[in-house]
Amino acid sequence: YVCAFGSRMVGASFAASEGVISCISPPGVLGEQVHLEVSLNAQQFSSQAALFTYHAVPLVSAYSPSSGPAQGNTRVRVDGVGFSGGSDYRCRFDACGECHTAWSCHGCVVNATHVPSDSGSSSSASLVCISPRLSDWRSDGTAMVSLEVSLNSQQFTFTDVADARYVFYETPAVLSVSPNLGPVEGLTRVVINGSALDGSGSQLLCRFNGSATPAVYETSAAGIVCSSAVGGSTGGVVPLELALNGQQFGPSSLAFVYYPTPRVSSL
């Protein structure tokens, strides 16, 4: 068994149970496209002229958000260079293993979509993928893992940066807010208490009826602190939700009351 990458030939093997011929690609030139053919007798080759492309070695530079709930379903954007020319894009949230084939991967490996650079540069681009459930391959409730990408569902990047990790955190629950009311002009400082609020969030936000404001975790308050957004002109009760990664709010929520600002008419 032999594979021919253009004029370069390499040995191959045959898996009878799967009906698949496998071989290791020889070195090539960046951007080079060659016809890939196979032979069963090292002499007579197929003639389908399947194209094989040599792409750059990709490198991950950053991803956003860098955290999400253990239940998954976080839309993560991975930035880097050398992402063009792929045939089967993947994100791998942990070193759980490889893809045996393009259609058979471990639980931490998910499909990815290539997003070209806004500037049109071929050297920089992004991949977008949806985080899997942590329980698909680990028993931990939380975890800090490496996040790598592949352009061919087989060879993944290696980011040797200690702080370049993705964090799976426990889904937070909000239990109380103080004060639970404020004027429609907003800017009321509120403290939200609950469970799993001190996790490794990457972008804390409060959302008052759809309007989000920045938030921080304060150890002294043992909770999340933020300022209320501007409410409606007449006031009323609105839902107050929390996100630790700037994206996924809830699922629990609290009631916050907006009231018209009182005016002193006489003293």
C-alpha positions in Angstrom: 0.0 0.0 0.0 1.3 3.4 -1.0 0.1 7.0 -1.0 1.3 9.5 -3.6 1.2 13.2 -2.6 2.0 14.5 -6.1 5.4 13.0 -6.9 6.2 12.2 -3.3 5.3 8.7 -2.2 5.0 7.3 1.3 4.1 3.9 2.7 0.5 3.2 3.8 -1.5 0.7 5.7 -4.9 -0.8 5.2 -7.6 -1.4 7.9 -9.8 -4.1 6.6 -12.5 -3.7 9.2 -13.0 -0.1 8.2 -12.0 -0.3 4.6 -9.6 2.6 5.1 -6.1 3.2 3.8 -4.0 5.4 6.1 -0.7 7.2 5.5 1.4 10.0 7.0 1.8 13.1 4.8 5.4 14.0 3.8 6.7 17.6 4.2 5.4 20.1 1.7 5.3 23.8 0.9 2.9 26.3 2.5 -0.1 26.7 0.3 0.9 23.9 -2.0 -1.9 21.7 -3.4 -1.1 18.2 -4.6 -3.1 15.3 -6.0 -3.4 12.5 -3.6 -3.7 9.0 -5.0 -3.3 5.5 -3.6 -2.0 2.2 -4.8 -2.5 -1.4 -3.6 0.7 -2.7 -5.3 3.1 0.3 -5.2 2.7 0.6 -9.0 -0.8 1.3 -10.3 -2.5 4.3 -8.7 -6.0 5.6 -8.4 -6.9 8.5 -10.7 -9.5 10.6 -8.8 -7.0 13.5 -8.3 -8.2 14.2 -4.7 -6.7 17.5 -3.6 -4.5 17.7 -0.4 -3.4 21.2 0.8 -0.5 22.1 3.0 -1.5 24.9 5.4 0.5 26.9 8.0 1.1 25.8 11.5 -1.7 27.6 13.4 -1.0 29.5 16.7 -3.6 30.6 19.3 -3.2 34.1 20.7 -6.4 34.6 22.7 -10.0 33.6 23.2 -13.1 35.3 24.5 -14.8 34.7 26.7 -12.2 32.7 28.6 -14.7 31.0 30.9 -18.2 29.5 30.9 -20.5 27.3 32.9 -19.8 23.6 33.2 -23.0 22.9 31.3 -21.3 24.3 28.2 -23.1 26.1 25.4 -20.7 29.1 25.6 -19.9 30.7 22.2 -16.1 31.1 22.3 -14.1 33.1 19.8 -10.5 31.9 19.4 -8.1 34.4 17.8 -4.7 33.5 16.3 -2.7 33.2 13.1 -2.4 30.5 10.4 -6.1 29.6 10.5 -6.8 29.7 6.8 -6.8 26.7 4.4 -8.3 24.2 6.9 -10.6 21.3 5.9 -12.1 20.2 9.3 -11.9 22.9 12.0 -12.1 21.8 15.7 -11.7 23.2 19.2 -10.4 21.0 22.0 -11.2 22.0 25.5 -8.6 19.9 27.4 -6.0 17.3 26.5 -8.7 14.5 26.6 -7.5 12.8 23.4 -7.4 13.0 19.6 -10.0 12.4 16.9 -9.6 8.8 15.7 -11.3 9.9 12.5 -12.9 13.2 11.4 -16.3 11.8 12.6 -15.2 10.2 15.8 -13.7 12.5 18.5 -13.5 12.7 22.3 -16.2 14.5 24.3 -14.0 17.6 24.7 -13.6 18.1 21.0 -16.2 20.2 19.1 -16.7 21.6 15.6 -15.4 25.0 14.9 -16.2 27.6 12.2 -13.5 29.7 10.4 -14.1 33.5 10.6 -11.9 35.5 8.3 -10.2 38.7 9.6 -12.2 41.9 9.3 -9.2 43.5 7.7 -9.0 40.8 5.1 -5.6 39.7 6.3 -4.9 36.0 5.6 -2.4 35.9 8.4 -4.9 36.6 11.2 -8.4 35.2 11.7 -10.6 33.6 14.3 -12.4 30.3 14.9 -15.8 30.2 16.7 -17.0 27.1 18.6 -19.5 26.2 21.3 -18.1 24.8 24.5 -19.1 21.2 25.4 -20.4 20.0 28.7 -17.6 19.3 31.2 -19.3 16.1 32.3 -18.9 14.6 28.8 -15.3 13.6 29.7 -14.6 14.6 33.3 -16.3 14.1 36.7 -15.1 17.4 38.0 -17.7 20.1 38.7 -15.2 22.8 37.7 -11.9 22.8 35.7 -9.2 25.0 34.2 -8.2 23.5 30.8 -6.2 24.2 27.8 -8.1 25.3 24.6 -6.5 24.4 21.4 -7.6 24.3 17.8 -7.1 22.0 14.7 -7.5 22.7 11.0 -7.8 19.0 10.1 -9.4 17.4 13.2 -6.1 15.7 13.9 -3.1 18.0 14.6 -3.9 20.5 17.4 -2.0 23.7 18.4 0.0 23.9 21.6 -0.2 27.1 23.5 2.6 27.1 26.1 1.2 30.0 28.2 0.3 29.3 31.8 -2.5 31.9 32.0 -4.0 31.0 28.6 -6.6 28.6 29.9 -10.4 28.2 29.7 -12.3 27.9 33.0 -15.4 25.8 33.4 -17.2 27.1 36.5 -20.3 26.1 38.5 -23.5 27.7 37.3 -24.1 30.7 39.7 -27.4 31.1 41.6 -28.6 34.5 42.8 -30.5 34.5 46.1 -30.8 38.1 47.3 -30.1 41.7 46.3 -29.7 44.7 48.5 -31.2 47.2 48.1 -33.9 45.7 45.9 -35.2 49.0 44.5 -33.9 52.3 43.2 -34.9 55.3 41.1 -35.5 55.1 37.3 -32.4 57.2 36.7 -30.3 54.2 37.7 -26.8 54.2 39.4 -28.1 52.5 42.5 -25.3 50.4 44.0 -26.6 46.9 44.6 -25.0 43.8 46.2 -26.1 40.4 44.9 -25.6 37.4 47.1 -26.0 33.7 46.2 -24.0 30.6 45.5 -21.0 30.0 43.1 -20.6 33.8 42.6 -16.9 33.8 43.4 -16.0 31.5 40.5 -13.4 32.4 37.9 -15.6 34.6 35.8 -14.0 36.4 32.8 -16.5 39.3 32.5 -19.1 39.9 35.2 -22.3 41.7 34.2 -25.6 42.5 35.9 -28.6 42.8 33.6 -31.6 44.8 34.6 -34.5 43.9 32.2 -32.1 43.5 29.3 -29.8 46.4 30.1 -26.4 45.2 31.2 -23.9 47.0 33.5 -20.4 46.1 34.6 -20.0 44.2 37.9 -17.2 43.1 40.2 -16.9 40.5 43.0 -16.2 42.1 46.4 -14.9 39.8 49.1 -16.0 42.1 51.9 -19.6 41.9 50.6 -19.3 38.2 49.7 -21.2 39.0 46.6 -21.4 40.7 43.2 -21.6 44.5 43.2 -22.9 46.6 40.3 -24.9 49.8 39.6 -28.5 49.6 38.3 -29.1 50.5 34.7 -31.5 53.3 33.7 -35.2 52.1 34.1 -38.4 53.1 32.4 -40.0 56.5 33.0 -42.7 55.2 35.2 -40.8 52.5 37.1 -42.0 48.9 37.9 -40.6 45.5 38.7 -37.9 44.0 36.4 -35.8 40.9 36.4 -32.2 41.1 37.6 -29.8 38.5 36.2 -26.1 37.8 36.4 -23.5 36.6 34.0 -19.9 35.6 34.8 -18.6 35.5 31.2 -20.4 38.5 29.6 -22.7 36.1 27.7 -24.7 33.6 29.6 -27.2 35.1 32.1 -29.2 33.3 34.7 -30.8 30.8 34.9 -31.9 32.2 38.2 -33.1 35.8 38.6 -34.2 38.3 41.2 -36.8 41.1 41.2 -35.6 44.7 41.2 -38.1 47.6 41.6 -37.7 50.9 39.8 -39.6 53.9 41.2 -39.9 57.5 39.9 -37.4 59.8 41.7 -39.2 61.5 44.6 -39.3 65.4 44.6 -39.6 67.6 47.6 -42.3 70.2 47.1 -42.2 71.9 50.5 -40.5 71.7 53.8 
